[in-house]
Amino acid sequence: MSNNDIKQSLKLYIVLSRANKAINEVTNQFFQDHGLNPTEFAVLELLHHKGRQPLQQIGNKILLASGSITYVIDKLEKRGYLERVSCPSDRRVTFAEITEAGTEFMKELFPEHEENLHELLSVLTPEEKDTAIELLKKLGLSIKDLSY
């Protein structure tokens, strides 16, 4: 491995990090403008698109530590966007379910979020987006397979 290869890897890391930061700053501001933080939006988006979810599994699905989920669920429940529902067949399981108010909120918010993301990424052609998706998946999967 040459010194240039190493420098190129470092440059790629920096470029990926900066692009991610720029996109996150814009999307996080969008969430904040609508009274949410990114985690609250992620929980609502999950429930809106996938339906009722066991509380114990939400953290893994949105990449959040399980201890933080209770806090986020509490906040969204207080706002009337979701409710806890006990599992009738297993008392150990509690589901989070989006409410009518949460569904209406997401029906309004999510299309705007999609459009904002589309605008942010519109600098790339559809073909470039496909290539980026393919390359980033390859990168992510190869790293997941490494054991350090």
N, C-alpha and C positions, 0 to 999 in steps of 0.2 A: 504494500500500500504506500503510495507516494505522499509527499507532503501536500501536493496540490489536491489529491483526493480528500485528504483530511480537511483542508481549507474549504473545499467545495461542500463537504458534509456540514461543516460549521455554518457556512453561508446559507445553505438550505434550511437548517434549523432556525436561523435568525429570520429568514424570509417567512417561513411558516408561522413562527411565533408572532411576528409583526402583523401578518395578514389576519391571523386569528384574533389578535388584540383589537385590531381596527373593526372587524366585524362584530366582536363582542361588545365593544364600546357603543356602537350604534344600536344594536339590538337591546342591550341592557338599558339604554336611555329610553327606548320605545316602551319597554316593560314598565320602567319607573314612571313614565308619563301616564301610564294607565293604572298606576297604583300597585304594581306587582314587582317582585324581584325575580330574577331568572329561575330560581328554584320553584317558586310558586307557579310561574307560568308553565314550567316543565310538568309539574304535577297535574295542573288543570288540562294541559294538552294531552297527557297520557290518558286521563279519565275521559276526556272529550272524544278521543279517537278510539280508545280500546275498551271503554266501559269500566265497570266496577273492578277494582283491584284490591287484593289483600294488602293491608298496610305493610306487612313484613316483606313484601316483594317490590314495593314502589321504589325504595332506595336503589336497588340493583338496576332497575329499569331506567332510572334517570341518572345513574352514577352519583348517588349521594349517600353519605353515611347514615345508617339507620337511626342513630340518635337525633339527627337533625329533622328527620321526617315527622316526628311527633309535633315538633314546634311548627313546621310548615302546615301540617294538616290542621292543627289548632287554629292558626291564623285564617286559613281559607274557610274553615267551618264557621268561625265567628263572623266572617263576611257573608255567609250564606251561600258560598259557591260549591260546597260539598258537605256531605254528611257521613258519619260512621254508621255502618250497618253490621250487626252481628250475624255471623254465619249460623244458620239454624242447625246444621249437622255437626259443627265443631266449635265449641265455646271458646277455644283458644284463638280462633281466627276472627278478625274484624276487617271488614272491607271499607274502602273509601269509595264513595259514589258521588258523581257530580249531580248537583241539584238543577232544577229548572233555571234558576238565576245564573248558575255557573254555565249552563249550556248556552243561554242567551248571550252572556258575556263573551264566551268563546266564539260563538257564531259571528259576533261583531268584530272581535279582536283578531282572530286567526287569519282571516283573509287579508287583513291589513298587514299582518306580520309576514305572510307569504309574499305579498307584493313588495314589501320593503326588502326582504331577502333577495327577491328576484332583481330588484333595482341595484342592490349592492353588488350582485354577481354578474350583472349584465355586461360588464366589460369583457367577459369571456363569451366566446361563441358556444353554441350547444355542443359542438365537437370537442372544444377545449374543456368544457365542463365534464364530458364523458371521460376524457383522458385524465383529468385531475381526479375524478372519482376512482377510476381504475388504479391509478398510481398511489393514491392515499390509502386505499383499501389494501393494496399489496404491502405498503409500508407498515400499516397498523397490524396486519395479520402476521407479518414476519417478526415484528417486535414481540407480539404476544407469544409467539412460539419460542422465543429465546428465554433461557432461564439464567438469571444472574444470581 
